[in-house]
Amino acid sequence: MKGRIVYIEELKKHVGEEVEIRGWVYNKRSSGKVRFVIIRDGTGFLQCVMVKSNLADEVFELYDELSLETSVIVKGKAREDRRAPGGVELELQDLKIMGKSVNFPIPKVREDNIPDVGVLLPIRHLWLRTRKQWALMRIRHTVEKAIHDFFDKNGFIRIDAPILTPSACEGTTTLFETDYFGEKAYLTQSGQLYMEAACMAHGRVYCFGPTFRAEKSKTRRHLMEFWMVEPEIAYAELPDIMENAERFVSYIVERVLEERKEELKTLERDISKLEHVSPPFPKISYTEAVEILKKKGFKFEWGEDFGGDEETAISEEFDKPVIVHRYPAKIKAFYMKRDPQNPELALCMDMLAPEGYGEIIGGGQREDSLEELEKRFDEYDLPKEAYEWYLDLRRYGTVPHAGYGLGIERTIAWISGIKHVREAIPFPRLLEKIYP
């Protein structure tokens, strides 16, 4: 027989036709003269029905050789069946084994229920094949596509920031240092400073890429390497980017709900908690957030930074992301503009996701005064010569400008309802874990 080669996600368009699917064995079961094989091909999962009376004996007996993750080519007629995965199944007419899989190390019965994730991390290259990990990567794809679409629709230009930088963006204690032909260089913590330069050329810009933090943390919210998108807007102030950020996050959530219903179902995500994520988001000051903590019994002093427990406690008061603004300037980066109404405060904001997922966005208005910024270099004990190019932005046509950074993995973890960000990235880099 000869069938059209199709992907499982396209199969509903080919009901009644003879087709060919190329994939891997995900599961199988037998009931005598009728045998069922679940095939995955990267786009979905398909039930293939093997009826003894309809197949050559040698094809029917191949069932016994089909172990988990054996690669196969199957051919047959597509037919509707509401009980089958995706609503379509394949009446199998031929089968060819391409590559056998012996003792696949993640048995189907426990693929997403292994309590010790340490068993799975060293075989991440195989763990990616399991159903929940498959769903997460497809959600990640949609999140990344939505990011580009949002900024493209809103007049932004993508400008790629360098990964190797000569100086720190937010302090030197969490930098990965490397040799750059006899000079010190660092893996980037953020593309923000470069976006400040780019927005003076293009008005509205963003960068999107990997960033690195040598922070010795083992919490479920931290990675050593993660992806971040960082928009920057010329002639913008703090209220402008708060409004932009809430529209941005709402757009991402809306796209995932629209395009990844099946994947969210696979992850058993309660989508009712996402369906009302729309502007406006609640907005509270840092001082108001501290009052929430005190009412909840936290021993927290004004001027301290929030940790994971504090962020969770604050976000529990809201059913959608909450924006906390105007933190104490002393706990924020040197480039944050001070609040003219109270110089102890920075014109900054963080967005905290609900359900205990913590900060997904950090940003603020940048200091646009050359004189004030030069004072900060003394205050923060930074080497001014390394930032002369950054100061040039204030020397030649300075304007108010603002921006933020959104962490991709934390955002995916929240939308997907998973516990740890390590599953929101294909190959996580964790403290003491860099293989594979």
C-alpha positions in Angstrom: 0.0 0.0 0.0 1.0 3.6 -0.5 -0.2 6.3 1.8 0.4 10.0 2.2 3.0 10.9 4.8 1.3 13.0 7.4 1.8 14.2 11.0 -0.6 13.1 13.7 -1.7 16.7 14.4 -3.0 16.9 10.8 -4.8 13.5 10.9 -8.3 14.9 11.3 -8.0 16.4 7.8 -7.4 12.9 6.4 -10.2 10.8 7.9 -11.0 8.0 5.4 -7.7 8.2 3.7 -4.7 5.8 3.7 -1.8 7.5 5.4 1.7 6.9 6.7 2.9 8.0 10.2 6.6 8.0 11.2 7.2 8.0 15.0 7.9 6.0 18.1 6.0 3.5 20.3 4.6 5.2 23.3 2.5 2.4 24.8 0.7 -0.8 23.8 -1.9 -3.2 25.0 -3.5 -6.4 23.7 -6.9 -8.2 23.9 -6.4 -11.3 21.9 -6.9 -10.9 18.2 -7.1 -7.1 18.5 -4.0 -5.2 19.6 -3.5 -1.5 20.2 -0.3 0.5 19.8 0.0 4.2 20.8 2.4 6.0 18.5 3.8 9.5 19.0 5.5 11.5 16.3 6.3 14.8 18.1 3.1 16.5 17.1 0.7 14.2 19.0 -0.3 10.7 20.0 -2.2 8.2 17.9 -3.9 4.9 18.6 -3.2 2.2 16.0 -5.5 -0.8 15.9 -4.0 -4.1 14.8 -6.8 -6.6 13.8 -5.4 -10.1 13.2 -7.8 -10.9 10.4 -6.8 -7.7 8.5 -3.0 -8.2 8.7 -0.4 -10.6 7.4 0.8 -12.9 10.2 4.3 -11.5 10.1 3.0 -8.0 10.6 0.6 -9.0 13.4 3.4 -10.8 15.2 5.7 -7.7 15.1 3.6 -6.4 18.0 5.7 -8.6 20.4 8.9 -6.7 19.3 7.4 -3.2 20.0 9.0 -2.1 23.2 8.7 1.5 24.5 10.4 4.1 22.2 11.0 1.7 19.3 10.9 3.8 16.2 8.4 2.7 13.6 6.6 3.6 10.3 2.9 2.6 10.3 0.5 2.7 7.5 -3.3 2.4 7.5 -6.6 4.1 7.2 -7.5 7.1 9.4 -10.9 6.9 11.0 -12.8 8.9 13.6 -13.1 7.6 17.1 -14.0 9.9 20.0 -12.5 7.5 22.5 -9.1 7.6 20.9 -6.4 10.3 21.6 -7.1 13.3 19.4 -10.4 11.8 18.2 -8.8 9.8 15.4 -7.3 6.3 15.3 -5.4 4.4 12.6 -6.7 1.0 11.2 -3.2 -0.4 10.8 -2.4 -2.2 7.5 1.4 -2.3 7.7 4.2 -1.7 10.1 7.9 -1.4 9.8 10.4 -1.3 12.7 13.2 1.2 12.1 15.2 1.2 15.3 14.7 -1.0 18.4 14.6 0.4 21.9 15.8 -2.0 24.6 15.0 -1.3 28.3 14.0 2.3 27.9 15.0 3.8 31.3 11.7 5.6 31.9 8.9 3.1 32.1 5.5 4.4 30.9 3.8 3.6 34.2 6.0 6.1 36.1 7.3 8.5 33.5 5.9 11.6 35.2 5.5 10.2 38.7 9.1 9.5 39.8 9.4 11.2 43.2 13.2 11.7 42.9 13.8 14.0 39.9 17.5 13.3 40.3 16.8 10.1 38.5 15.5 12.0 35.5 17.8 15.0 35.2 20.8 12.9 34.0 18.6 11.5 31.3 16.9 14.7 30.4 17.6 14.0 26.7 15.2 11.0 27.1 12.9 12.6 29.7 11.9 15.1 27.0 10.0 12.4 25.2 7.5 11.8 28.0 4.0 13.2 27.7 4.1 16.0 30.3 7.6 17.2 29.1 6.3 17.1 25.5 3.4 19.3 26.6 5.7 21.8 28.4 8.0 22.3 25.4 5.0 23.0 23.2 3.7 25.5 25.6 7.1 27.1 25.7 7.1 27.4 21.9 3.7 29.2 22.1 5.0 31.5 24.8 8.0 32.5 22.8 6.0 33.0 19.6 3.5 35.1 21.5 6.3 37.3 22.9 7.6 38.1 19.4 4.1 38.7 18.1 3.1 41.1 20.9 6.1 43.3 20.4 5.9 43.1 16.6 2.2 44.2 16.8 3.1 47.1 19.1 5.9 48.6 17.0 9.0 47.2 18.7 12.2 46.3 17.0 14.2 43.2 18.2 17.8 44.1 18.9 20.1 41.3 20.0 22.3 42.0 23.0 25.7 40.5 23.4 26.2 37.5 25.7 29.8 38.4 26.5 30.1 41.7 28.4 33.0 43.7 29.8 31.1 44.8 33.0 28.2 43.9 35.3 24.7 45.0 34.9 23.5 44.3 38.5 26.6 43.7 40.6 29.5 41.4 40.3 28.7 38.8 42.9 26.6 36.5 40.6 28.7 36.8 37.4 30.2 34.0 35.5 33.7 35.2 34.6 35.7 34.1 31.5 39.0 35.0 29.9 38.6 37.3 26.8 42.1 37.3 25.2 43.8 38.3 28.4 41.0 40.5 29.7 38.1 39.7 32.1 34.7 39.2 30.5 31.4 38.0 31.9 28.4 36.1 30.7 25.5 38.5 30.5 23.1 39.0 33.4 20.9 41.1 31.3 20.7 42.9 28.0 19.0 45.9 29.5 21.9 48.4 29.3 22.3 47.7 25.6 18.6 48.1 25.1 18.8 51.5 26.6 21.3 52.4 23.8 19.1 50.8 21.2 15.9 52.5 22.3 17.6 55.9 21.7 18.0 54.8 18.1 14.7 53.0 17.5 12.3 54.2 20.2 10.8 50.8 21.1 13.1 47.8 21.3 13.4 44.4 22.9 16.0 41.7 23.2 15.4 38.0 23.8 18.0 35.5 24.8 19.8 33.5 27.4 21.1 35.2 30.6 23.3 33.8 33.3 23.4 34.2 37.1 26.1 32.5 39.2 23.7 32.6 42.2 24.3 29.6 44.5 20.6 28.9 45.0 18.8 25.6 44.9 15.2 26.9 45.1 12.5 25.8 42.7 12.5 29.3 41.1 16.2 29.5 40.2 18.3 28.4 37.2 22.0 29.3 36.4 21.0 29.9 32.8 17.6 31.2 31.8 15.9 33.1 29.0 14.7 36.6 29.4 12.9 39.1 27.2 13.7 42.8 27.9 11.7 45.6 26.2 12.9 49.2 26.6 10.9 52.3 25.6 12.2 55.8 25.0 10.0 58.7 26.3 8.4 56.3 28.8 7.9 56.5 32.6 7.0 54.0 35.3 3.2 54.1 34.6 3.8 53.4 30.9 5.8 50.2 31.4 3.4 48.9 34.1 0.6 49.3 31.6 2.7 47.6 28.9 3.7 44.7 31.1 0.1 43.8 32.1 -1.0 43.9 28.5 2.0 41.7 27.6 1.5 39.0 30.2 -2.3 38.9 29.5 -1.5 38.5 25.8 0.8 35.5 26.5 -1.7 33.8 28.7 -4.5 34.3 26.2 -2.4 32.7 23.4 -1.5 29.7 25.5 -5.2 29.2 26.5 -6.2 29.5 22.8 -3.5 27.3 21.2 -2.5 24.7 23.9 -5.7 23.5 25.5 -4.7 19.8 25.1 -1.3 20.4 26.5 -2.7 22.2 29.6 -5.1 19.3 30.0 -2.2 16.8 29.9 -0.5 18.8 32.7 -3.8 18.8 34.6 -3.7 22.6 34.8 -6.7 24.3 36.3 -7.3 26.8 33.5 -10.0 28.7 35.5 -7.1 30.4 37.3 -5.8 31.7 34.0 -9.0 32.7 32.3 -9.5 36.0 34.1 -5.9 37.2 33.7 -6.6 40.5 31.9 -5.8 44.2 32.5 -5.9 46.0 34.8 -3.7 44.1 37.3 -3.8 45.1 41.0 -1.0 47.6 41.8 0.3 48.2 45.3 3.4 50.1 46.7 6.2 48.3 48.4 5.1 49.9 51.6 1.6 48.5 51.2 3.1 45.1 50.5 5.1 45.3 53.8 1.8 46.0 55.6 0.3 42.8 54.1 3.3 40.8 55.4 3.0 42.3 58.9 -0.7 41.5 59.0 0.2 37.9 58.1 2.7 37.7 60.9 5.9 38.1 59.1 8.8 39.6 61.0 9.8 41.9 58.2 11.3 45.3 58.3 10.7 48.1 55.8 13.8 48.3 53.6 14.5 44.6 53.3 14.0 42.8 50.0 11.3 40.2 49.5 12.3 36.5 49.4 10.3 33.7 47.9 8.1 33.3 51.0 7.3 37.0 51.1 6.4 37.1 47.4 4.1 34.1 47.9 2.4 35.6 50.8 1.8 38.9 49.0 0.5 37.2 45.8 -1.9 35.1 47.8 -4.0 38.2 48.3 -4.8 38.4 44.6 -6.2 36.1 41.9 -4.2 37.6 39.1 -0.6 38.9 38.9 0.1 41.9 41.2 2.4 44.8 40.4 4.5 46.0 43.4 6.1 49.4 42.8 8.4 51.9 44.4 10.8 49.8 46.4 13.5 51.3 48.6 16.2 52.6 46.3 19.0 51.0 48.3 17.9 47.5 47.4 17.6 48.2 43.7 20.2 48.6 40.9 22.2 51.8 40.4 20.4 52.7 37.2 16.9 53.0 38.8 15.6 56.6 38.8 14.7 57.9 42.3 11.1 59.0 43.0 11.1 62.8 43.0 8.4 62.7 45.7 10.6 60.6 48.0 14.3 60.0 47.0 14.4 57.0 49.3 12.3 55.2 46.8 13.1 53.9 43.2 10.7 54.3 40.3 10.7 50.5 39.9 8.2 47.7 39.8 8.0 43.9 40.1 5.2 41.7 38.9 4.4 38.7 41.1 2.5 35.8 39.6 -0.3 34.3 41.7 -0.3 30.8 43.2 3.1 31.1 44.8 5.2 31.5 41.6 6.9 34.7 42.7 8.5 37.4 40.5 8.1 37.0 36.8 8.9 40.6 35.8 11.3 43.2 37.2 11.8 46.7 35.8 11.5 50.4 36.2 12.3 53.9 35.0 16.0 54.5 34.3 18.0 57.5 35.6 18.2 59.8 32.7 20.3 62.6 34.4 24.0 62.5 33.7 24.8 64.3 37.0 22.6 61.9 39.1 24.0 58.8 37.4 27.6 59.8 38.0 26.7 60.2 41.7 25.5 56.6 41.6 28.8 55.2 40.5 30.4 56.6 43.6 27.5 55.5 45.8 27.6 51.9 44.4 31.4 51.8 44.0 31.3 51.0 40.3 34.2 51.6 37.9 33.1 54.6 35.9 35.5 53.9 33.0 33.7 50.7 32.2 30.4 52.5 31.7 31.5 55.6 29.7 29.4 54.3 26.8 26.4 54.1 29.1 27.0 57.6 30.3 27.2 58.8 26.7 23.4 58.0 26.4 22.9 60.8 28.9 25.4 63.2 27.3 23.8 63.1 23.8 20.1 63.7 23.8 18.9 62.1 27.1 15.2 61.4 27.5 13.0 59.6 30.1 13.0 55.9 29.4 11.9 52.7 31.0 11.8 49.0 30.6 11.5 45.6 32.2 12.7 42.0 32.0 10.4 38.9 32.0 11.8 35.5 32.9 10.6 32.9 30.4 10.9 29.8 32.6 9.1 31.3 35.7 6.3 32.5 33.4 6.0 29.0 31.8 6.0 27.4 35.2 3.2 29.6 36.4 1.1 29.2 33.3 1.6 25.4 33.2 1.2 24.9 36.9 4.4 23.0 37.4 6.4 23.1 40.7 9.9 23.7 39.4 11.4 25.9 36.7 13.8 23.1 35.7 11.0 21.5 33.7 10.3 24.7 31.8 13.6 24.7 29.9 14.8 21.9 27.6 18.2 21.4 29.3 18.3 23.0 32.7 21.5 24.4 34.2 21.3 24.0 38.0 23.8 24.3 40.9 26.2 21.4 40.5 24.2 20.0 37.5 25.3 20.7 34.0 24.9 17.2 32.4 23.7 16.6 29.7 
